[in-house]
Amino acid sequence: MTTSSATRVWFVTGASRGLGRAFTEAALSGGDRVVATARDVSPLDDLVAAHDGALVTLPLDVSDRAAVMSTLDKAASVFGGLDVVLNSAGQFHYGMIEETSEEQARAHLDTNFFGALWVSQAAVPHLRRRGGGRILQVSSMGSVGGHASVGLYAAGKAALESMTEALAMEVAQFGIAVTVLNAGGYDTELFTRGTTATEPDPVYADLRAELAAMWSEGAQDHPAQAAGVVRDIVAMPEPPRRVILGSTSFDLVRDISRQRQADLERWESLSRAAGRG
């Protein structure tokens, strides 16, 4: 595994915009090299031109498992190996559960869950041969619980996190550390260009209006703030298993966790009545 003071090689998915681009820029500014992927890598042309061979771009649709496997192999050969694999590719799905079509549900999970799974599977052999490395999964503060109109998005992120926790236990023996990044509200294009939406059913009109009013009050942070923290995490000899990105997000997740603990204790008698103590 590359030491904290040496140049690392990053593999970043979803690198053409938003958090993925910010992570790519942070790695390059720290003197590291990056293989950046996205369905369309042309928005990265300016970075390629500005970094004199330190950035290589490869087109990739992470929902295509065969393409993921071959692209990881190609990426590992570019700079002679990989040290950091960062799954940032993702999309946002907005709509009530009842409204969501089968096609929308499968396409969403193909990217947000299966895409990260395929990249993780492809990355582990390369990192193992390297003697260790880092895998970082971009999740969301929304994974702590489903919320009206974004339930499918939260479900995909929750699945990603459960898979990642198992992965972390399995690959620790190879010197590979895995971190979940629970991102909050950042100023990216996820909620515009990266969004699919259902056909609105009028029966949910009042709830939609209530949610729109609530979300319009939220301020968004700049992705560069998260990227600097992630660069620090990668350099840690023993990085955290999970980090909430953003102060507001941290407060919200902490409040939800406390409420869940209170509910757990409130209904303890029912839990214990269902089995031997």
C-alpha positions as CSV (number, residue, x, y, z in Angstrom):
1,M,0.0,0.0,0.0
2,T,1.2,3.5,-0.8
3,T,2.3,5.4,2.2
4,S,0.6,8.7,3.3
5,S,3.5,10.7,1.9
6,A,3.8,9.0,-1.5
7,T,1.9,9.6,-4.7
8,R,-1.3,7.6,-4.9
9,V,-3.3,6.4,-7.9
10,W,-7.1,7.0,-7.7
11,F,-9.9,5.4,-9.6
12,V,-13.0,7.6,-9.5
13,T,-16.4,6.9,-10.9
14,G,-19.0,9.6,-11.7
15,A,-16.0,12.0,-12.0
16,S,-17.5,14.4,-14.6
17,R,-19.5,16.5,-12.2
18,G,-20.5,17.2,-8.6
19,L,-18.7,15.4,-5.8
20,G,-16.9,13.0,-8.2
21,R,-15.3,16.0,-10.0
22,A,-14.5,17.6,-6.7
23,F,-12.8,14.4,-5.4
24,T,-10.8,14.2,-8.7
25,E,-9.6,17.8,-8.4
26,A,-8.7,17.3,-4.7
27,A,-6.6,14.3,-5.5
28,L,-4.8,16.1,-8.4
29,S,-4.1,19.2,-6.2
30,G,-2.5,16.9,-3.7
31,G,-0.1,15.6,-6.3
32,D,-1.8,12.3,-6.8
33,R,-2.7,10.7,-10.2
34,V,-6.3,9.8,-11.2
35,V,-8.1,7.6,-13.6
36,A,-11.5,9.3,-13.9
37,T,-14.5,7.7,-15.3
38,A,-18.1,8.7,-16.3
39,R,-20.6,7.9,-19.0
40,D,-19.5,11.1,-20.7
41,V,-15.9,12.2,-19.9
42,S,-15.8,15.2,-22.1
43,P,-16.5,17.6,-19.2
44,L,-13.1,16.6,-17.8
45,D,-11.1,17.7,-20.9
46,D,-10.1,20.9,-19.1
47,L,-8.6,19.0,-16.2
48,V,-6.8,16.6,-18.5
49,A,-5.2,19.6,-20.3
50,A,-4.2,21.3,-17.0
51,H,-2.5,18.3,-15.3
52,D,0.1,17.1,-17.7
53,G,-0.5,13.4,-17.8
54,A,-1.7,13.0,-14.1
55,L,-5.3,12.6,-15.2
56,V,-6.5,9.9,-17.6
57,T,-10.2,9.6,-18.4
58,L,-12.1,6.4,-19.4
59,P,-15.8,6.2,-20.4
60,L,-17.8,3.9,-18.2
61,D,-21.4,3.0,-17.5
62,V,-21.1,1.3,-14.0
63,S,-24.3,-0.6,-14.6
64,D,-22.5,-2.7,-17.2
65,R,-20.6,-5.3,-15.1
66,A,-18.5,-6.5,-18.0
67,A,-17.5,-3.0,-18.8
68,V,-16.6,-2.3,-15.2
69,M,-14.3,-5.3,-15.1
70,S,-12.4,-4.5,-18.2
71,T,-12.2,-0.8,-17.3
72,L,-10.7,-1.5,-13.9
73,D,-8.1,-3.7,-15.6
74,K,-7.3,-0.9,-18.0
75,A,-7.2,1.7,-15.3
76,A,-4.8,-0.4,-13.2
77,S,-2.4,-0.6,-16.2
78,V,-2.3,3.1,-16.8
79,F,-0.2,4.1,-13.8
80,G,1.0,0.6,-12.7
81,G,-1.7,-0.1,-10.1
82,L,-4.5,1.4,-8.0
83,D,-4.4,2.7,-4.4
84,V,-7.8,4.4,-4.0
85,V,-11.1,3.4,-5.5
86,L,-13.9,5.9,-5.0
87,N,-17.5,5.1,-6.0
88,S,-19.2,8.4,-6.7
89,A,-21.3,7.5,-9.7
90,G,-25.0,7.8,-8.9
91,Q,-28.3,9.3,-9.7
92,F,-31.3,10.6,-7.8
93,H,-34.9,9.3,-8.0
94,Y,-37.8,11.5,-7.0
95,G,-41.3,10.1,-6.6
96,M,-43.6,8.2,-4.3
97,I,-43.2,4.5,-4.0
98,E,-46.6,3.8,-5.5
99,E,-45.7,5.9,-8.6
100,T,-42.4,4.3,-9.4
101,S,-42.3,2.0,-12.4
102,E,-40.4,-1.2,-12.6
103,E,-38.2,0.2,-15.3
104,Q,-37.3,3.2,-13.1
105,A,-36.7,1.1,-10.0
106,R,-34.4,-1.3,-11.8
107,A,-32.5,1.4,-13.7
108,H,-31.9,3.4,-10.5
109,L,-30.6,0.4,-8.5
110,D,-28.5,-0.7,-11.4
111,T,-26.5,2.5,-11.0
112,N,-26.7,3.3,-7.3
113,F,-26.3,-0.1,-5.9
114,F,-25.2,-2.6,-8.5
115,G,-22.8,-0.2,-10.1
116,A,-20.9,0.2,-6.8
117,L,-21.0,-3.5,-6.2
118,W,-19.4,-4.3,-9.6
119,V,-16.7,-1.7,-9.1
120,S,-16.0,-3.1,-5.6
121,Q,-15.7,-6.6,-6.9
122,A,-13.4,-5.5,-9.7
123,A,-11.2,-3.4,-7.5
124,V,-10.5,-5.9,-4.7
125,P,-8.1,-8.1,-6.7
126,H,-6.1,-5.1,-7.9
127,L,-5.8,-3.7,-4.4
128,R,-4.9,-7.1,-2.9
129,R,-2.1,-7.5,-5.4
130,R,-1.0,-4.0,-4.4
131,G,-0.7,-5.0,-0.8
132,G,-3.7,-2.9,0.4
133,G,-5.6,0.2,-0.5
134,R,-8.7,2.2,0.1
135,I,-12.3,1.8,-1.1
136,L,-14.7,4.7,-0.5
137,Q,-18.4,4.5,-1.2
138,V,-20.4,7.7,-1.6
139,S,-23.7,7.2,0.2
140,S,-26.1,9.7,1.6
141,M,-27.4,10.9,5.0
142,G,-30.7,9.7,3.6
143,S,-29.6,6.1,4.1
144,V,-30.4,6.3,7.8
145,G,-34.1,6.0,7.0
146,G,-36.6,6.2,4.2
147,H,-38.3,9.5,3.6
148,A,-41.4,10.3,1.5
149,S,-40.7,10.8,-2.2
150,V,-37.1,9.7,-2.0
151,G,-37.6,6.2,-0.6
152,L,-36.1,4.3,-3.5
153,Y,-33.0,6.5,-3.4
154,A,-32.6,5.8,0.3
155,A,-33.2,2.1,-0.2
156,G,-30.4,1.9,-2.7
157,K,-28.0,3.7,-0.4
158,A,-29.0,1.6,2.5
159,A,-28.3,-1.6,0.5
160,L,-24.9,-0.1,-0.6
161,E,-24.0,0.5,3.0
162,S,-24.9,-3.0,4.2
163,M,-22.9,-4.5,1.4
164,T,-20.0,-2.2,2.2
165,E,-20.0,-3.2,5.9
166,A,-19.6,-6.8,4.9
167,L,-17.0,-6.0,2.3
168,A,-14.9,-4.1,4.9
169,M,-14.9,-7.2,7.2
170,E,-13.9,-9.5,4.3
171,V,-11.0,-7.4,2.9
172,A,-9.5,-6.0,6.1
173,Q,-7.1,-9.1,6.1
174,F,-5.6,-7.8,2.8
175,G,-4.8,-4.4,4.1
176,I,-7.8,-2.8,2.3
177,A,-9.7,-0.2,4.3
178,V,-13.3,0.7,3.4
179,T,-15.1,3.9,4.2
180,V,-18.7,4.9,3.7
181,L,-19.2,8.6,3.0
182,N,-22.6,9.8,4.1
183,A,-23.0,13.0,2.0
184,G,-25.5,15.7,2.8
185,G,-26.8,18.5,0.6
186,Y,-24.0,19.7,-1.7
187,D,-24.3,22.1,-4.6
188,T,-24.1,19.5,-7.4
189,E,-26.2,18.6,-10.5
190,L,-27.5,15.4,-8.8
191,F,-31.0,17.0,-8.3
192,T,-31.2,18.4,-11.8
193,R,-29.3,16.5,-14.5
194,G,-28.9,13.4,-12.4
195,T,-32.6,13.0,-11.5
196,T,-35.3,10.7,-12.7
197,A,-38.8,11.4,-11.6
198,T,-42.1,9.6,-11.6
199,E,-45.4,10.7,-13.2
200,P,-47.1,12.6,-10.3
201,D,-50.3,11.2,-9.0
202,P,-52.7,14.0,-7.9
203,V,-53.5,12.1,-4.6
204,Y,-50.0,13.1,-3.4
205,A,-50.2,16.8,-4.4
206,D,-50.5,18.1,-0.8
207,L,-47.6,16.1,0.4
208,R,-45.5,17.2,-2.6
209,A,-46.2,20.8,-1.8
210,E,-45.3,20.3,1.9
211,L,-42.0,18.6,0.9
212,A,-41.1,21.2,-1.6
213,A,-41.6,24.0,1.0
214,M,-39.5,22.1,3.5
215,W,-36.6,21.4,1.2
216,S,-36.5,24.9,-0.3
217,E,-35.2,26.1,3.1
218,G,-32.0,24.0,3.1
219,A,-28.7,25.6,2.2
220,Q,-26.1,23.5,0.2
221,D,-22.4,23.3,0.8
222,H,-19.7,23.4,-1.9
223,P,-18.4,19.9,-3.0
224,A,-14.8,21.1,-2.4
225,Q,-15.4,21.1,1.3
226,A,-16.2,17.4,1.3
227,A,-13.3,16.7,-1.1
228,G,-10.7,18.1,1.2
229,V,-12.0,15.9,4.1
230,V,-11.9,12.8,1.8
231,R,-8.3,13.5,0.8
232,D,-7.5,13.6,4.5
233,I,-9.4,10.3,5.1
234,V,-7.4,8.5,2.4
235,A,-4.1,9.5,4.1
236,M,-5.1,8.1,7.5
237,P,-3.3,4.9,8.4
238,E,-6.5,3.7,10.0
239,P,-9.4,5.5,8.3
240,P,-12.9,5.6,9.8
241,R,-15.5,3.0,8.6
242,R,-18.1,5.8,8.2
243,V,-18.1,9.6,8.0
244,I,-21.0,12.0,7.8
245,L,-20.0,14.8,5.4
246,G,-21.4,18.1,6.5
247,S,-22.2,19.7,9.8
248,T,-26.0,20.0,9.1
249,S,-26.0,16.4,8.0
250,F,-24.2,15.3,11.1
251,D,-26.8,16.9,13.3
252,L,-29.7,15.4,11.4
253,V,-28.2,11.9,11.5
254,R,-27.4,12.2,15.1
255,D,-31.0,13.3,15.9
256,I,-32.4,10.4,13.9
257,S,-30.1,7.9,15.7
258,R,-31.0,9.2,19.1
259,Q,-34.7,8.9,18.3
260,R,-34.2,5.3,17.1
261,Q,-32.4,4.5,20.3
262,A,-35.3,5.9,22.3
263,D,-37.8,3.9,20.3
264,L,-35.7,0.8,20.8
265,E,-35.8,1.2,24.5
266,R,-39.4,2.2,24.6
267,W,-40.4,-1.2,23.0
268,E,-37.8,-3.3,24.7
269,S,-40.5,-5.3,26.5
270,L,-42.0,-6.4,23.2
271,S,-38.6,-7.4,21.9
272,R,-37.8,-9.5,24.9
273,A,-41.2,-11.1,25.0
274,A,-40.5,-12.5,21.5
275,G,-37.6,-14.7,22.6
276,R,-35.6,-15.9,25.5
277,G,-33.7,-13.3,27.4
